[in-house]
Amino acid sequence: MREITLSKPSTVFYDWFESDNRKVHKLWVQVDYCRISPDEYIAWVDGHALREAIEFGELPHGTTPNWFHVHLEDDEETIAGILKSIDTTEPDVSSSPLQRLIEQQVWLKLNALRKSGTPPTTPLKRIKLDPVSLTTPDPAPHWYRAEDCHDGVLLNPVLPSIFEEGHEPHELTLVEKSHWWNRPYIVTRELEVGIESYDGYASRVLAVGSQPMTEHEWANNQENIRAKWLERFPNGQAFHVRCLDGRTGNTPTWWGDADSLEGALKIVQRKRPMWVEQEPLGGSRHGTH
C-alpha cells in the first residue's frame, strides 16, 4: 500500500437523505467528486430490531424505541447492528479531519432526530412540478419529495439543509435555487414536537450560567404554552407557510400560519406573488439531485 499527502485542499460535499418510509436517514459524503463508502445510517429502531439489539447486548434492557446510529445489511434497510454513538464534544484527535466531520454530522443528526421524536407516519412521494421561473424557462420538470402536493404547493417536503432551523449557514446551490425559488410550501408541526423535558431545559439554562425554574414552575409554564397553542391551533397542529422569495436571503420567508390545510392554502393564494421577470440570486454551480 502506498500513501501520499496532497498539497491542494480537497472539497467535501455531504448531505442527508431521508427514506420514503421516514425511518432511515443516510449520510452520503464525496471528496473532490469521489464518493466515500460506506454511507452512515441513522434509523428508527423498534419492534423485532429493538428486541434483537437488547438480546445481543447492543442496547441495555429497558431501552425504548428511538433513533440510533446503525449498520444496515441490505437494500431492504434491514438493521444488522447498533453502532456506538460518538460524543463529538470530546473529539478523537487521532482520527482524520474527514472522519471527525462525519462523526460530527452523525452526532448532530442523531440528537436532532431524537429531539423530534417518532418518525412521521405519512410516507414521502416523488412529485413532479413545472419550474416557476418565467425568464429562463427550463423545459425539464423539477422533482420533489414530499408527503403531498396541493395545486403546486408541497406539503412537508424534503428541504435543503440550509432551510432547517439551527443549521449552519451556507450558499444555496443553483440547483436548489432553481427548485425552490418562488415555490411556496407548507410544513406542519404537532403540539408536543419540540417541547423539551425538564432535564433538557435545566441543562440548557445551566450551560449558559442562568438559574432554571423549579420543576413545578416549569410544569406550570408548559401548561400555559399548551393552552396558548390550542387557543391558536385548536386541532393541535399548526400549518406554517414559507417561500424562498428573496426577501430573507438564502432562507425562506415566513408567509404565515393556519390551523388547517385549507387555511394555509388560502395564505398561499393571498401571498403568492405575481410572477415577475426576475432570476434567483447567483449561487454555486454544484448541486445534488
Secondary structure, DSSP 8 states (H G I E B T S, - for coil): ------SS---EEEEEEE-TTSSEEEEEEEETTEEEEEEEEEEEE-HHHHHHHHHTTSS-TT--SEEEEEEE-STT--EEEE-----TTS--TTS-HHHHHHHHHHHHHHHHHHHH-S--SS--EEEEE----SSS--SS-EEEEESEEETTEEES----GGGSTT------BHHHHHHHBT--EEEEEESSTT---HHHHHHHHHHTT-----HHHHHHHHHHHHHHHHHH-TTSEEEEEEEB-STTTTS-EEEEEESSHHHHHHHHHHH-----S------BS----
